[in-house]
Amino acid sequence: MKLLRLTVSALALSIAAPAFAAEDHPCIDETCTMVSLFAEAAQSGSSSAKVEAARMGQWGVDTAGMDKNVKPGDDFFAYVNGNWAKTTQIPADRSSYGGFAVLRDLSEARVRQLVESYPAGDPTAGGDQPKVSALYRNFMDEAAAERIDAIPLLTRLAPIYQAKSKDDMARLMGGSIGAFGSTFFGPGVNDDAKNPEQYALYMGQSGLGLGDRELYLQEKFAPQKMRYRQYVAQMLEMAGWPTPQESAAKVVALETQIAEAHWTRAESRNRDKTYNPMTLAELEAQAPGFPWRAYWQAAGVDRAQRAVVSQNTAVPKLAKLFADADLQTLKAWQIFHTGDDMSPLLSKRFVDANFEFRSKFLQGQPQQRERWKRGVTFAENAMGEAIGRDFVALYFPPESKAKMDQLVTNLRTAMRGRIERLDWMGPETRQEALKKLASFGLKIGYPEKWRDYSALQVVPGDLVGNAERAGRFEWDYRRNRIDQPVDKAEWGMTPQTVNAYYSSVKNEIVFPAAILQPPFFDPQADPAVNYGAIGGVIGHELTHGFDDQGRKSDWAGVLRDWWKPEDAAKFETQATRLGAQYEAYDFANLPGMRINPRVAMGENIADLGGVLLGLEAYRTSLGGTAAPMLDGFTGDQRVFMGWGQVWRTLWRDEALRQQIVNGPHSPGQIRAFAPLRNVDAWYEAFNVKPGDALYIAPENRVRIW
């Protein structure tokens, strides 16, 4: 269960990077042509020239990007992607680059073409397009941001300066939800994990500007912590705080105490321990020292009968830290976070300060992204589904959906067969697992109904105000659904998002339109490659329903234990062995950094299931006929190559460090080969033998799904 922590900084730039950040890439071959055509169309104001995806090679694999001098059993990532990795440079405005980045750049260019073609009329009339246009054009008006400089920030800091009590600070924290600032406790509204037919208020630990507790507590991250302190002081000084250096030290000391109170990322993944319903009265009793009632009212969640508290033992500690902190330190803390959130929307000096720390220092990104790219992100995060309606009309043909339907059908058949044949699972658990699989929902391309943005007010020329109104619009939309029936048709991603997901509470898998393109899916490509690429992704999401946390929800999405104890024990044994494999990987440029197997467990299990299901579904699709040879490669080989190509990834060291610490996914270069080491057919396909670097003896291979 993910908590929804809505802040306007998320609407502004999406600073915190996901598993694969939206990245630029160098122009090569067809990509340069596409960007050039797009630029001409944008300059002329025309939206007629569609921005098209580039295909991968002649049949779905970029064979020129392979390094066939490398043995597949020694380094499968290099075998599939070695020449690509040698000849590709990460763009200066990016911290990583890979297969996902190609499509995210494409989606970004398409969205730019759309929003720049929208009429620049009155945003209060004419539907969604003038609103989107106003949001984008306001962001693009850099001169206006320079003229007003810090005025929008100073205006919003006034209530913090004027706060006279801890109650005032709690109200300011509550009021920051959907706006600028931060809170010790991150609220969100999600489907209730034990009653998936109804929305519930969730609440969990928050308050860390560096993201993860380990960055405060481990000595090896001392440089990051020291640089963060300098950034806090810089932001306090720019905000007019009288003692920036002294207060920055106190803010970081406070956040270090908050980090000590926080659960680890691994602990916070455990769904058995993170479902702790509490009424407001129970929170007041169990976590005294924090003005809960004032906070709830300011956040607008006082209608809630209860909150599901995720880190229940951390919350009392955080409440005590709030009670023990002096008022001036709390003010400085909130002023810093408000400035940090708002900086991407202000003048260049604020934008640059934020970039230098958040992107350049923490992620290793040398240059700031072009303003139009940041403007596209801003408009998308504010009114993503409004843009999505036009996106799918241009870029999601019916034949893509039809082929995806067939792929998913074959993947589900493969999953059912694997569950039926499992030798470690007993009949009672197996029956429940098959019932869950049969109940899986599927959403492909775009939602059946679209968000209504008519109540969102957009004011021309008011960039910060528009960001704030968009954030509050989203928060109001969610908080007003507390204790109401769940909207089963709702999507958690926009159609132009290059990603996919599984929802445990809805028991459904979702594939937005933007991911259904090369290198993931090409209707004209060799089916084996499609089964290894998008088939592996579909299988990955199916397997999430049965990973170490997804397996805890039943066929109806209810969080309950439906496993026989002996079957659960066998599952955990295999999962632990898989985790040990990933923890053993060494990163040469980052000594001492290791994948945390408990944090990445769900994704690693899903990868193993995904590639197995993609292979089995491909074999089933052949209908008993022999797979054709292509360029000397067998069908099975092409499935595995399709999988490996999806995960081609390059990282800057700083970004890789952040990914390992903060991200739930193993880095792409690991994902390309790590699950294959447990797949017997991979050994057969590439003649992997004892002595090869990636070889694992059959008796030591992990067998889960």
C-alpha positions as CSV (number, residue, x, y, z in Angstrom):
1,M,0.0,0.0,0.0
2,K,1.5,3.3,-1.1
3,L,0.7,6.5,0.9
4,L,-0.3,9.4,-1.2
5,R,1.8,12.4,0.0
6,L,0.6,15.2,-2.2
7,T,2.8,18.3,-2.4
8,V,3.1,20.9,-5.1
9,S,6.7,20.0,-5.5
10,A,5.5,16.8,-7.0
11,L,3.3,18.7,-9.4
12,A,6.2,21.0,-10.2
13,L,8.9,18.7,-11.3
14,S,8.7,15.2,-9.8
15,I,12.1,15.6,-8.1
16,A,12.2,12.2,-6.4
17,A,13.2,9.8,-9.1
18,P,11.3,6.5,-9.5
19,A,12.9,3.3,-10.6
20,F,13.6,4.7,-14.0
21,A,13.5,8.5,-14.2
22,A,12.2,10.1,-17.3
23,E,15.4,10.7,-19.3
24,D,16.7,12.2,-22.5
25,H,18.8,10.3,-24.9
26,P,21.2,11.1,-27.8
27,C,19.7,11.5,-31.2
28,I,20.6,8.5,-33.4
29,D,19.0,7.2,-36.6
30,E,15.2,7.6,-36.7
31,T,15.1,9.4,-33.3
32,C,16.9,12.5,-34.7
33,T,14.5,12.6,-37.6
34,M,11.5,12.4,-35.2
35,V,12.7,15.2,-33.0
36,S,13.5,17.4,-36.0
37,L,10.0,16.8,-37.5
38,F,8.5,17.5,-34.1
39,A,10.4,20.7,-33.7
40,E,9.2,22.0,-37.0
41,A,5.6,21.2,-36.3
42,A,5.8,22.9,-32.9
43,Q,7.4,26.0,-34.3
44,S,4.7,26.2,-37.0
45,G,1.9,25.6,-34.5
46,S,0.8,22.5,-36.4
47,S,-0.2,19.3,-34.6
48,S,-0.6,17.3,-37.8
49,A,2.9,15.6,-37.9
50,K,2.7,12.8,-35.4
51,V,5.8,11.9,-33.4
52,E,6.3,8.2,-34.1
53,A,8.2,5.5,-32.2
54,A,11.5,4.1,-33.5
55,R,11.6,0.3,-34.0
56,M,14.3,-1.9,-32.6
57,G,16.2,-3.5,-35.5
58,Q,14.5,-5.5,-38.2
59,W,12.6,-7.9,-36.0
60,G,12.5,-6.3,-32.6
61,V,16.1,-6.7,-31.3
62,D,18.8,-4.1,-31.8
63,T,21.4,-6.6,-32.9
64,A,23.9,-3.9,-33.6
65,G,23.8,-3.0,-29.9
66,M,24.8,-6.5,-28.9
67,D,28.4,-7.6,-28.1
68,K,28.6,-11.1,-29.4
69,N,32.2,-11.4,-28.2
70,V,30.8,-11.8,-24.7
71,K,29.6,-15.2,-23.6
72,P,25.9,-15.0,-22.5
73,G,26.8,-17.1,-19.5
74,D,29.4,-14.6,-18.3
75,D,27.5,-11.3,-18.8
76,F,24.1,-11.5,-20.4
77,F,23.5,-7.8,-20.1
78,A,26.7,-7.1,-22.1
79,Y,25.9,-9.8,-24.6
80,V,22.5,-8.2,-25.4
81,N,23.4,-4.6,-24.8
82,G,27.2,-4.3,-24.8
83,N,27.9,-2.3,-27.9
84,W,24.9,0.0,-27.0
85,A,26.4,0.6,-23.6
86,K,29.9,1.3,-25.1
87,T,28.6,3.8,-27.7
88,T,25.9,5.5,-25.7
89,Q,26.4,8.5,-23.4
90,I,24.0,9.6,-20.8
91,P,22.8,13.1,-21.8
92,A,24.0,15.9,-19.8
93,D,20.6,16.7,-18.4
94,R,20.0,13.1,-17.2
95,S,21.3,11.0,-14.4
96,S,20.5,7.6,-16.1
97,Y,19.4,6.4,-19.5
98,G,17.9,3.2,-20.9
99,G,15.0,1.5,-22.6
100,F,12.3,3.2,-20.4
101,A,13.9,6.6,-21.1
102,V,13.5,6.1,-24.8
103,L,9.8,5.9,-24.5
104,R,9.5,8.5,-21.8
105,D,11.3,11.0,-24.1
106,L,8.9,10.0,-26.9
107,S,5.9,10.4,-24.7
108,E,7.2,13.8,-23.5
109,A,7.7,15.0,-27.1
110,R,4.2,13.9,-28.0
111,V,2.7,15.7,-25.0
112,R,4.6,18.8,-25.8
113,Q,3.2,18.8,-29.3
114,L,-0.3,18.5,-27.9
115,V,-0.1,21.2,-25.2
116,E,1.6,23.7,-27.6
117,S,-1.3,23.1,-30.0
118,Y,-4.0,23.9,-27.5
119,P,-5.7,27.2,-27.8
120,A,-4.5,30.0,-25.5
121,G,-7.9,31.2,-24.7
122,D,-9.8,32.0,-21.4
123,P,-9.1,29.1,-19.0
124,T,-12.4,29.6,-17.4
125,A,-14.2,28.7,-20.7
126,G,-13.7,26.2,-23.5
127,G,-13.1,23.1,-21.5
128,D,-9.8,21.5,-20.5
129,Q,-7.5,22.5,-23.3
130,P,-7.3,26.2,-22.4
131,K,-6.6,25.3,-18.8
132,V,-3.7,23.0,-19.8
133,S,-2.4,25.6,-22.2
134,A,-2.5,28.3,-19.5
135,L,-0.6,26.0,-17.0
136,Y,2.1,25.2,-19.6
137,R,2.5,28.8,-20.9
138,N,2.6,30.2,-17.4
139,F,5.4,27.8,-16.6
140,M,7.3,28.7,-19.8
141,D,7.2,32.5,-18.9
142,E,10.6,32.5,-17.2
143,A,10.7,36.3,-17.4
144,A,7.6,36.6,-15.2
145,A,9.2,34.3,-12.6
146,E,12.3,36.5,-12.6
147,R,10.3,39.7,-12.1
148,I,8.4,38.5,-9.0
149,D,11.4,36.5,-7.7
150,A,10.7,35.5,-4.1
151,I,7.4,37.2,-3.6
152,P,5.2,34.1,-3.9
153,L,7.4,32.3,-1.4
154,L,7.6,35.1,1.1
155,T,3.8,35.5,1.0
156,R,3.3,31.9,1.9
157,L,6.0,32.0,4.6
158,A,4.2,34.7,6.6
159,P,1.9,32.4,8.5
160,I,5.0,30.3,9.6
161,Y,6.8,33.4,10.8
162,Q,3.6,34.4,12.7
163,A,3.0,31.0,14.4
164,K,3.0,31.4,18.1
165,S,2.4,27.8,19.4
166,K,2.8,24.1,18.6
167,D,-0.9,24.0,17.7
168,D,-0.2,26.7,15.1
169,M,2.6,24.5,13.6
170,A,0.4,21.4,13.6
171,R,-2.3,23.4,11.6
172,L,0.4,24.5,9.2
173,M,1.5,20.9,8.7
174,G,-2.1,19.9,8.0
175,G,-2.5,22.8,5.7
176,S,0.6,21.8,3.7
177,I,-1.2,18.6,2.4
178,G,-1.7,19.4,-1.3
179,A,0.3,22.6,-1.0
180,F,3.8,23.6,-0.1
181,G,5.7,22.4,3.0
182,S,5.9,19.2,4.9
183,T,4.6,17.2,7.8
184,F,5.8,14.6,10.3
185,F,2.9,12.4,9.3
186,G,2.1,11.7,5.6
187,P,-1.7,11.2,5.0
188,G,-3.2,9.7,1.9
189,V,-6.5,8.1,0.8
190,N,-6.5,4.6,-0.7
191,D,-8.7,1.6,-1.0
192,D,-9.0,0.0,2.4
193,A,-6.8,-3.1,2.4
194,K,-9.2,-5.1,4.5
195,N,-12.4,-3.6,3.0
196,P,-11.4,-2.9,-0.6
197,E,-15.0,-1.7,-1.4
198,Q,-14.4,1.5,0.6
199,Y,-11.8,4.3,0.7
200,A,-9.9,4.8,3.9
201,L,-7.6,7.5,5.3
202,Y,-4.0,6.2,5.6
203,M,-1.2,7.8,7.6
204,G,2.5,7.1,7.9
205,Q,5.9,8.4,8.8
206,S,7.2,11.4,6.9
207,G,9.4,14.5,7.5
208,L,12.8,13.6,5.9
209,G,14.1,15.9,3.2
210,L,16.7,13.3,2.2
211,G,14.1,10.6,1.7
212,D,15.4,7.6,3.5
213,R,16.6,7.2,7.1
214,E,19.8,5.4,6.1
215,L,21.1,8.7,4.5
216,Y,21.0,10.2,7.9
217,L,22.3,7.3,10.0
218,Q,25.0,5.5,8.1
219,E,28.5,7.0,8.2
220,K,29.1,6.2,4.5
221,F,26.5,8.8,3.6
222,A,28.1,11.6,5.7
223,P,28.9,13.6,2.6
224,Q,25.3,13.6,1.5
225,K,24.2,14.7,5.0
226,M,26.7,17.5,5.1
227,R,25.8,18.8,1.7
228,Y,22.1,18.6,2.7
229,R,22.9,20.8,5.7
230,Q,24.5,23.4,3.4
231,Y,21.4,23.3,1.2
232,V,19.1,23.8,4.1
233,A,21.1,26.8,5.2
234,Q,21.1,28.2,1.6
235,M,17.3,27.9,1.4
236,L,16.7,29.4,4.8
237,E,18.9,32.4,3.8
238,M,17.1,32.9,0.5
239,A,13.8,32.7,2.5
240,G,15.0,35.5,4.8
241,W,15.4,33.4,8.0
242,P,17.6,35.4,10.4
243,T,20.0,32.6,11.5
244,P,20.3,30.2,8.5
245,Q,23.5,28.4,9.5
246,E,22.7,27.8,13.1
247,S,19.1,26.8,12.3
248,A,20.2,24.5,9.4
249,A,22.2,22.5,11.9
250,K,19.2,22.2,14.2
251,V,16.9,21.2,11.3
252,V,19.2,18.4,10.2
253,A,19.6,17.3,13.8
254,L,15.8,17.2,14.1
255,E,15.5,15.2,10.9
256,T,18.2,12.8,12.2
257,Q,16.1,12.1,15.2
258,I,13.1,11.6,12.9
259,A,15.2,9.2,10.9
260,E,16.0,7.2,14.0
261,A,12.3,6.9,14.8
262,H,11.4,5.8,11.2
263,W,10.9,2.2,10.3
264,T,13.3,0.8,7.7
265,R,12.1,0.5,4.1
266,A,12.0,-3.3,4.5
267,E,9.8,-3.0,7.6
268,S,7.5,-0.5,5.9
269,R,6.9,-3.1,3.1
270,N,5.4,-5.7,5.5
271,R,1.7,-5.4,4.9
272,D,1.0,-7.6,7.9
273,K,2.5,-5.0,10.2
274,T,1.4,-1.8,8.4
275,Y,-2.4,-2.2,8.8
276,N,-3.1,-0.5,12.1
277,P,-6.5,1.3,12.3
278,M,-6.8,4.0,14.9
279,T,-9.5,6.5,15.7
280,L,-8.5,10.1,16.4
281,A,-9.0,9.5,20.1
282,E,-6.7,6.4,20.0
283,L,-4.0,8.5,18.2
284,E,-4.3,11.2,20.9
285,A,-3.9,8.5,23.6
286,Q,-1.1,6.5,22.0
287,A,0.9,9.4,20.5
288,P,0.5,12.3,22.9
289,G,2.4,15.5,22.4
290,F,1.1,16.2,18.9
291,P,-2.1,18.3,18.4
292,W,-3.9,15.7,16.3
293,R,-7.3,17.3,16.3
294,A,-5.9,20.6,15.0
295,Y,-3.9,18.7,12.4
296,W,-6.8,16.7,11.1
297,Q,-9.0,19.7,10.8
298,A,-6.4,21.7,8.9
299,A,-5.8,18.7,6.6
300,G,-9.6,18.5,6.0
301,V,-9.9,14.9,7.1
302,D,-11.9,15.4,10.2
303,R,-14.8,13.5,8.6
304,A,-12.7,10.3,8.9
305,Q,-13.8,7.8,11.6
306,R,-10.2,6.4,11.7
307,A,-6.8,6.3,10.0
308,V,-4.9,3.2,9.0
309,V,-1.5,3.9,10.6
310,S,1.3,2.3,8.7
311,Q,4.3,2.6,11.1
312,N,2.4,2.5,14.4
313,T,5.4,2.3,16.7
314,A,7.1,5.2,14.9
315,V,4.2,7.6,15.2
316,P,4.4,8.0,19.0
317,K,8.1,8.7,18.7
318,L,7.5,11.3,16.1
319,A,4.8,12.9,18.2
320,K,7.3,13.2,21.1
321,L,9.9,14.7,18.9
322,F,7.4,17.3,17.8
323,A,6.5,18.0,21.5
324,D,10.2,18.3,22.5
325,A,11.3,20.4,19.6
326,D,11.6,24.2,20.2
327,L,9.2,26.3,18.2
328,Q,11.9,28.2,16.3
329,T,13.4,24.9,15.0
330,L,10.0,23.7,13.9
331,K,9.5,27.0,12.1
332,A,12.9,26.8,10.4
333,W,12.1,23.2,9.4
334,Q,8.8,24.2,7.8
335,I,10.2,27.3,6.1
336,F,13.0,25.2,4.6
337,H,10.6,22.6,3.3
338,T,8.2,25.2,1.9
339,G,11.1,26.9,0.0
340,D,12.4,23.5,-1.2
341,D,9.0,22.6,-2.5
342,M,8.4,25.9,-4.2
343,S,11.8,26.5,-5.7
344,P,11.2,24.8,-9.1
345,L,8.5,27.4,-9.7
346,L,10.4,30.5,-8.7
347,S,13.2,32.6,-10.2
348,K,16.4,31.2,-11.5
349,R,18.3,31.5,-8.3
350,F,15.8,29.2,-6.5
351,V,15.6,26.8,-9.5
352,D,19.4,26.6,-9.6
353,A,19.8,26.1,-5.9
354,N,17.3,23.2,-5.9
355,F,18.8,21.7,-9.0
356,E,22.4,21.9,-7.7
357,F,21.5,19.8,-4.7
358,R,18.6,17.6,-5.7
359,S,19.7,16.7,-9.2
360,K,23.4,17.6,-9.6
361,F,24.8,16.5,-6.2
362,L,22.4,13.7,-5.3
363,Q,21.8,12.3,-8.8
364,G,25.0,13.4,-10.6
365,Q,23.0,15.2,-13.4
366,P,25.3,17.8,-14.9
367,Q,22.7,20.1,-16.5
368,Q,19.2,21.3,-15.8
369,R,16.5,20.0,-18.1
370,E,15.2,22.3,-20.7
371,R,12.3,24.5,-19.5
372,W,9.8,23.0,-21.9
373,K,10.4,19.5,-20.5
374,R,9.8,20.8,-17.0
375,G,6.7,22.6,-18.3
376,V,5.3,19.4,-19.8
377,T,5.8,17.6,-16.5
378,F,4.1,20.4,-14.7
379,A,1.1,20.4,-17.0
380,E,0.8,16.6,-16.9
381,N,1.0,16.3,-13.2
382,A,-1.8,18.9,-12.9
383,M,-4.2,17.7,-15.6
384,G,-2.7,14.4,-16.8
385,E,-6.0,12.7,-17.9
386,A,-7.1,15.7,-19.8
387,I,-4.0,15.4,-21.9
388,G,-4.4,11.6,-22.0
389,R,-7.7,11.8,-23.8
390,D,-6.0,13.4,-26.8
391,F,-2.9,11.3,-26.5
392,V,-4.7,8.0,-27.0
393,A,-6.7,9.3,-29.9
394,L,-3.4,9.9,-31.7
395,Y,-1.2,7.1,-30.5
396,F,-3.1,4.1,-29.4
397,P,-4.5,2.2,-32.4
398,P,-7.2,-0.5,-31.8
399,E,-4.9,-3.2,-33.2
400,S,-2.4,-2.7,-30.3
401,K,-5.2,-3.3,-27.8
402,A,-6.3,-6.4,-29.6
403,K,-2.8,-7.9,-29.7
404,M,-2.3,-7.0,-26.0
405,D,-5.5,-8.8,-25.1
406,Q,-4.2,-11.9,-26.8
407,L,-0.9,-11.6,-25.1
408,V,-2.5,-11.2,-21.6
409,T,-4.8,-14.2,-22.3
410,N,-1.7,-16.4,-23.1
411,L,0.2,-15.1,-20.1
412,R,-2.7,-15.9,-17.7
413,T,-3.0,-19.4,-19.2
414,A,0.8,-19.8,-18.6
415,M,0.4,-18.6,-15.0
416,R,-2.5,-21.0,-14.4
417,G,-0.5,-23.9,-15.7
418,R,2.5,-23.0,-13.5
419,I,0.3,-22.8,-10.4
420,E,-1.3,-26.2,-11.2
421,R,2.1,-27.8,-11.6
422,L,3.8,-26.3,-8.5
423,D,5.4,-29.2,-6.5
424,W,5.9,-27.1,-3.3
425,M,2.3,-25.9,-2.9
426,G,-0.5,-27.9,-1.2
427,P,-4.0,-28.3,-2.7
428,E,-5.8,-25.9,-0.4
429,T,-3.5,-23.0,-1.1
430,R,-3.4,-23.9,-4.8
431,Q,-7.2,-23.6,-5.0
432,E,-7.1,-20.2,-3.5
433,A,-4.2,-19.1,-5.8
434,L,-6.1,-20.2,-8.9
435,K,-9.2,-18.4,-7.7
436,K,-7.2,-15.2,-7.3
437,L,-5.7,-15.6,-10.8
438,A,-9.1,-16.1,-12.3
439,S,-10.3,-12.9,-10.6
440,F,-7.5,-10.7,-12.0
441,G,-8.8,-7.5,-13.6
442,L,-7.2,-6.0,-16.7
443,K,-7.0,-2.4,-17.9
444,I,-5.2,-1.7,-21.2
445,G,-4.5,1.7,-22.8
446,Y,-6.7,4.2,-21.1
447,P,-9.6,4.6,-18.6
448,E,-13.2,4.1,-19.7
449,K,-14.1,7.4,-18.0
450,W,-12.0,10.5,-17.6
451,R,-11.4,12.9,-14.7
452,D,-13.6,16.0,-14.5
453,Y,-11.3,19.1,-14.2
454,S,-14.2,21.6,-14.4
455,A,-13.7,22.6,-10.7
456,L,-10.0,23.3,-11.1
457,Q,-9.4,27.0,-11.3
458,V,-6.5,28.2,-13.5
459,V,-5.5,31.8,-13.4
460,P,-3.4,33.2,-16.2
461,G,0.0,34.5,-15.0
462,D,-0.2,32.9,-11.5
463,L,2.2,30.0,-11.8
464,V,2.6,29.3,-8.1
465,G,-1.1,29.9,-7.4
466,N,-2.0,27.5,-10.2
467,A,0.3,24.9,-8.8
468,E,-1.2,25.3,-5.3
469,R,-4.7,25.2,-6.7
470,A,-3.9,22.0,-8.7
471,G,-2.4,20.4,-5.6
472,R,-5.4,21.2,-3.4
473,F,-7.8,20.2,-6.2
474,E,-6.2,16.7,-6.2
475,W,-6.1,16.5,-2.4
476,D,-9.8,17.6,-2.1
477,Y,-10.7,15.0,-4.7
478,R,-9.1,12.3,-2.6
479,R,-10.0,13.4,0.9
480,N,-13.7,13.8,0.0
481,R,-13.8,10.1,-0.8
482,I,-12.9,8.9,2.7
483,D,-15.4,6.2,3.7
484,Q,-17.0,6.3,0.3
485,P,-17.4,3.4,-2.2
486,V,-14.3,2.7,-4.3
487,D,-14.3,3.7,-7.9
488,K,-13.3,0.5,-9.6
489,A,-12.9,2.2,-13.0
490,E,-10.2,4.6,-11.8
491,W,-6.7,4.4,-13.1
492,G,-3.5,5.1,-11.0
493,M,-1.5,6.2,-14.1
494,T,-2.3,8.4,-17.1
495,P,-2.2,6.9,-20.6
496,Q,1.0,8.7,-21.4
497,T,2.9,7.2,-18.5
498,V,5.6,4.7,-19.5
499,N,5.0,2.1,-16.8
500,A,2.6,-0.5,-15.6
501,Y,1.3,-1.7,-12.2
502,Y,-0.5,-4.3,-10.2
503,S,-3.1,-3.2,-7.5
504,S,-3.4,-5.7,-4.7
505,V,-6.6,-4.1,-3.4
506,K,-8.3,-4.1,-6.8
507,N,-6.5,-7.3,-7.9
508,E,-5.9,-5.9,-11.3
509,I,-3.0,-5.2,-13.7
510,V,-2.9,-2.0,-15.6
511,F,-0.9,-1.1,-18.8
512,P,-1.0,2.5,-20.0
513,A,-0.9,3.2,-23.8
514,A,2.6,4.7,-23.7
515,I,4.4,1.6,-22.7
516,L,2.9,-0.4,-25.5
517,Q,5.6,0.5,-28.0
518,P,9.2,-0.6,-28.9
519,P,11.3,-1.8,-27.1
520,F,8.4,-3.2,-25.1
521,F,5.8,-4.0,-27.7
522,D,5.9,-3.8,-31.5
523,P,3.0,-5.3,-33.4
524,Q,5.3,-5.8,-36.4
525,A,8.1,-7.4,-34.4
526,D,8.9,-11.1,-34.0
527,P,6.4,-12.6,-31.5
528,A,9.2,-14.1,-29.4
529,V,10.7,-10.7,-28.8
530,N,7.3,-9.3,-27.8
531,Y,6.8,-12.2,-25.4
532,G,10.2,-11.6,-23.8
533,A,9.6,-7.8,-23.6
534,I,6.0,-6.8,-23.0
535,G,5.2,-10.4,-22.2
536,G,7.8,-10.3,-19.4
537,V,6.3,-7.1,-18.2
538,I,2.8,-8.5,-18.2
539,G,4.1,-11.6,-16.4
540,H,5.9,-9.3,-13.9
541,E,2.7,-7.6,-13.0
542,L,0.8,-10.9,-12.8
543,T,3.4,-12.2,-10.5
544,H,3.1,-9.1,-8.2
545,G,-0.2,-10.6,-7.2
546,F,1.8,-13.5,-5.8
547,D,5.0,-11.9,-4.6
548,D,6.1,-11.6,-0.9
549,Q,3.5,-8.9,-0.2
550,G,1.0,-9.2,-3.1
551,R,0.3,-12.8,-2.0
552,K,-1.2,-11.5,1.2
553,S,-4.4,-10.2,-0.5
554,D,-7.0,-12.7,-1.7
555,W,-9.0,-12.9,-4.9
556,A,-11.2,-10.0,-3.8
557,G,-8.3,-7.8,-2.8
558,V,-8.8,-8.4,1.0
559,L,-5.7,-8.4,3.1
560,R,-5.9,-11.8,4.9
561,D,-3.8,-14.9,5.3
562,W,-5.2,-17.5,2.9
563,W,-2.0,-19.6,2.9
564,K,-1.5,-22.9,4.7
565,P,1.4,-22.3,7.1
566,E,3.6,-25.0,5.5
567,D,3.1,-23.5,2.0
568,A,4.0,-20.0,3.3
569,A,7.1,-21.4,4.9
570,K,8.2,-23.0,1.6
571,F,7.6,-19.8,-0.2
572,E,9.6,-17.8,2.3
573,T,12.5,-20.2,2.0
574,Q,12.7,-19.8,-1.7
575,A,12.3,-16.0,-1.5
576,T,15.1,-15.8,1.0
577,R,17.4,-17.7,-1.4
578,L,16.5,-15.4,-4.2
579,G,17.2,-12.4,-2.0
580,A,20.7,-13.7,-1.2
581,Q,21.5,-13.9,-4.9
582,Y,20.7,-10.2,-5.4
583,E,22.5,-9.1,-2.2
584,A,25.7,-10.8,-3.5
585,Y,26.0,-8.5,-6.5
586,D,28.9,-6.0,-6.3
587,F,28.9,-2.6,-7.8
588,A,32.5,-1.9,-8.7
589,N,32.2,1.9,-8.7
590,L,30.3,2.0,-5.4
591,P,32.2,-0.1,-2.9
592,G,30.0,-1.2,0.0
593,M,26.7,-0.7,-1.8
594,R,24.5,-3.7,-1.9
595,I,20.9,-4.4,-3.0
596,N,18.7,-4.7,0.1
597,P,17.0,-8.1,-0.6
598,R,14.0,-7.4,1.6
599,V,13.3,-4.0,0.0
600,A,13.6,-5.3,-3.6
601,M,12.1,-8.7,-2.9
602,G,8.7,-8.0,-4.5
603,E,10.2,-6.7,-7.7
604,N,12.8,-9.4,-7.9
605,I,10.2,-12.2,-7.5
606,A,8.1,-10.5,-10.1
607,D,11.0,-10.4,-12.6
608,L,11.6,-14.1,-12.2
609,G,7.9,-14.8,-12.7
610,G,7.7,-12.4,-15.6
611,V,10.4,-14.0,-17.7
612,L,9.2,-17.5,-17.0
613,L,5.6,-16.6,-18.0
614,G,6.8,-14.8,-21.1
615,L,8.7,-17.8,-22.3
616,E,5.9,-20.3,-21.5
617,A,3.3,-18.1,-23.2
618,Y,5.4,-17.8,-26.3
619,R,5.8,-21.6,-26.5
620,T,2.1,-22.0,-26.1
621,S,1.4,-19.5,-28.8
622,L,3.3,-21.7,-31.3
623,G,0.5,-24.2,-31.1
624,G,2.8,-27.2,-31.3
625,T,4.8,-26.0,-34.3
626,A,8.5,-25.4,-34.2
627,A,9.7,-21.9,-33.5
628,P,11.4,-20.3,-36.6
629,M,15.0,-19.3,-36.7
630,L,15.8,-15.6,-37.2
631,D,19.3,-14.3,-37.9
632,G,20.6,-17.6,-36.4
633,F,18.7,-17.2,-33.1
634,T,16.2,-19.7,-31.8
635,G,12.8,-18.7,-30.5
636,D,13.8,-19.2,-26.9
637,Q,16.9,-17.1,-27.4
638,R,14.9,-14.3,-28.8
639,V,12.5,-14.3,-25.8
640,F,15.4,-13.9,-23.5
641,M,17.0,-11.2,-25.7
642,G,13.8,-9.3,-25.7
643,W,13.8,-9.4,-21.9
644,G,17.4,-8.3,-21.7
645,Q,17.0,-5.4,-24.1
646,V,14.1,-3.9,-22.1
647,W,16.5,-3.5,-19.1
648,R,19.4,-1.8,-21.0
649,T,20.4,0.9,-18.5
650,L,23.3,3.3,-17.9
651,W,23.7,5.1,-14.5
652,R,25.7,7.9,-13.1
653,D,27.3,6.8,-9.9
654,E,25.4,9.2,-7.7
655,A,22.0,8.2,-9.2
656,L,22.9,4.5,-8.9
657,R,23.7,5.1,-5.2
658,Q,20.3,6.8,-4.7
659,Q,18.5,4.0,-6.5
660,I,20.0,1.3,-4.4
661,V,19.2,3.2,-1.2
662,N,15.8,4.6,-2.0
663,G,14.4,2.4,-4.8
664,P,12.4,-0.8,-4.6
665,H,13.8,-2.0,-8.0
666,S,17.1,-3.6,-8.6
667,P,19.1,-1.6,-11.2
668,G,18.3,-2.5,-14.8
669,Q,21.7,-4.0,-15.6
670,I,21.0,-6.5,-12.9
671,R,17.4,-7.2,-13.9
672,A,18.6,-8.1,-17.4
673,F,20.3,-11.3,-16.2
674,A,19.6,-12.0,-12.5
675,P,16.2,-13.8,-12.9
676,L,17.5,-15.8,-15.9
677,R,20.1,-17.5,-13.7
678,N,17.1,-19.5,-12.2
679,V,15.5,-20.4,-15.5
680,D,16.6,-23.8,-16.8
681,A,15.6,-22.9,-20.4
682,W,18.1,-20.0,-20.4
683,Y,20.9,-22.4,-19.7
684,E,19.8,-24.6,-22.6
685,A,19.2,-21.8,-25.0
686,F,22.7,-20.3,-24.6
687,N,24.6,-23.4,-23.6
688,V,25.6,-21.9,-20.2
689,K,27.9,-24.3,-18.4
690,P,29.7,-24.7,-15.1
691,G,32.5,-22.2,-15.0
692,D,30.5,-19.5,-16.6
693,A,30.3,-16.5,-14.3
694,L,26.5,-16.5,-14.1
695,Y,26.1,-20.3,-13.7
696,I,24.1,-21.6,-10.8
697,A,23.8,-25.4,-10.2
698,P,20.3,-26.8,-10.9
699,E,19.8,-27.7,-7.2
700,N,20.5,-24.2,-6.1
701,R,18.2,-22.4,-8.6
702,V,15.2,-20.7,-7.0
703,R,11.8,-22.2,-8.0
704,I,8.9,-20.0,-6.9
705,W,6.2,-19.4,-9.6
